[in-house]
Amino acid sequence: MTHLLEVVDIAKHYPSGKGAVKAVDGVSFTLERGETLALVGESGCGKSTTARLVLRLIERSRGTVRFNGEDITALSPGALRRFRRNAQIIFQDPYASLNPRLRVGEAIMEPMEVHGIGTPAERRKRMEELLGLVGLAPYHAARYPHEFSGGQRQRIGIARALAVQPELVVCDEPVSALDVSIQAQVVNLLKDLQARFGLSFLFIAHDLAVVKHMADRIAVMYLGRIVEVAQTNELFANPRHPYTRALLAAIPHPDPARRGHVKPLGGDLPSPLNPPPGCHFHTRCPFATEICRSQDPVATGGAHSVACHHADTLPPMGAAYEGHISEAARRRLARYAEASAARSLAG
Amino acid sequence: MTLLSVENLVTSFKTSAGEVRAVDGVSIAVERGQTLGIVGESGCGKSVLSLSIMQLLAHPGRVVEGKVLLEGRNLLDLSARQMRAVRGREIAMIFQEPMTSLNPVHSIGYQITEAMRAHEPSLSAAELRNRAVAVLDRVRIPSAARRFDEYPHQLSGGMRQRVMIAMALACKPKLLIADEPTTALDVTVQAQILELLRELQAENGMGIILITHDLGVIAEMADRVSVMYAGRVVERSSSAELFDDPQHPYTLGLLGSIPRVDEEKDRLTAIEGAVPPPFAWPPGCRFAPRCPFSIEACTQAPPALREVAPDHAAACLEAPL
């Protein structure tokens, strides 16, 4: 069977006075049905641009995107519309991504109208089902976005994306604008919906901890390129690219005994206008040698692929930190989860 | 003497919807050379608390009760003019979004020297420049002398936050209030900024109030922690104790909500519901409507913050759980 999504050597270059900003510069990956692939990286790495290229919200400079085997970069406007019914997106900022003048019910029904799905009565019924599905109530349909909290707005965004029963949902940092306790609600909701409807997620994030929880596989991006791809557990157990290691080492853990173990990465992200030649990471990499400064590394390694000249000779980093949580905290957290589940069952 | 001690502070906003006590009887203390972490989510009052300490509240916000004692002196008794001498020189503040806190039309150097010009008008232009370059250098801004004449848009997010820190430190304050200083930054840049704050503190012995919603940052930085919810402190202890022996259900909910890199779990233990807006705060314990352990008595009267273990207080009738 074909991959649900296959991206081959896609690039987006923005012309600029002295050359081009290479926002995405030769990215390839696949996504299977029912799978979550995370694209992870820091600001400016090109992860959101990649997401928009996949949906053809912006036009590529080169490369191919196949969805169910069909090249979407060559679709006619009508065929593109049919593709978009199957591929939806949830945005980062639920405040900016909902039309303030549309009632929530109208916002959720709009995609169905656009794609000519159902009669008005059917659409209304489906909209009310969707509200229930994301944990809102039917009476919320008559309200406006400003009457909702950030977490509720993100639920509305999710309902709207699911309205047309897509196979692929691109989640562009769906929880990073939310409070911690609300993040957990939305992450749980996305996982439940995925299990229920067999959704495939392309999950864009800068937070490796959230991604560890959501993703089956992780692709780490740096300055427009993917530097490492692996199964989630494998990536955390055996991070190979020096940049992946730096990202993992920079996460502060909720464990005071770990204080001082956080290792900052030196320097700043170079400008994508004039990315360093060779391996883009060499200017900040502690292992860089002459070859890194002159030649682009090629991704090797099959299922756990890494683009680093020295991947095979780097000292092992060992697994990412295996956290400690005290017995008392663990016991109370279990009680909390139990009591919380009991109450939500009770109503 | 404690560097800063806030006692039973109440900050009120008179609005058309009625009086809102965004900070409602909060007490905190910070010692020299130590970091107090204040944890809480949007709407818990943590930023109003810091603005109350600095007396930077905008109308209709007003401190109506309590004391803010800086080395024993109640800042609330000071005149506006006296308070100006405190801000920047004795207490400085850095904010979450360095781009909106920096003035885009003035050079970095102009903005760093602003506090020095206000507090030490006798300094010459050359002295100001030397000091500013030294402090930029100290926060590890590369080619500091050149950056002095540059503008905020020419710097990356991490560099802008370094400039903010440089501005805050220009007059060697005793206390630094850092309100979500790394929230807008990437994780590798966050690590750089946290390391820098720790080094600077070790060097000059300043006290830090670090406001954040990120328990990872708290674990990394704080000596003591106050957890805030809906305008009140609900738990207070040393940082080690808070993570070893969390007592308040809200603290537990926060801990359960963090996806941990080290744990295999299908579901996060989310806190149900959302923080109520201040004009809809329930009587009694404000966390009660979301709390899986709440009992009838929780809805009657606000629970007092009381010792549940040595040097560890929680405002919960059910504690210790």
Interface residues (C-beta under 8 A of the other chain):
Chain A: E42 S43 S149 G150 G151 Q152 D179 V180 S181 I182 Q183 A184 Q185 V187 N188 K191 H206 D207 L208 A209 V210 K212 H213 F236 A246 L247 L248 A249 A250 I251 P252 H253 P254 D255 P256 A257 R258 R259 G260 V262 K263 P264 L265 D268 L269 A320 Y321 E322 G323 I325 S326 A328 A329 R332 L333 R335 Y336 A337 A339 S340 A342 R343 S344
Chain B: E41 S42 S156 G157 G158 M159 D186 V187 T188 V189 Q190 A191 Q192 L194 E195 H213 D214 L215 G216 V217 I218 A219 E220 M221 S239 A240 F243 D244 D245 P246 P249 L252 G253 L254 L255 G256 S257 I258 P259 R260 V261 D262 E263 K265 D266 R267 L268 T269 A270 I271 E272 A274 V275 P292 F293 L321
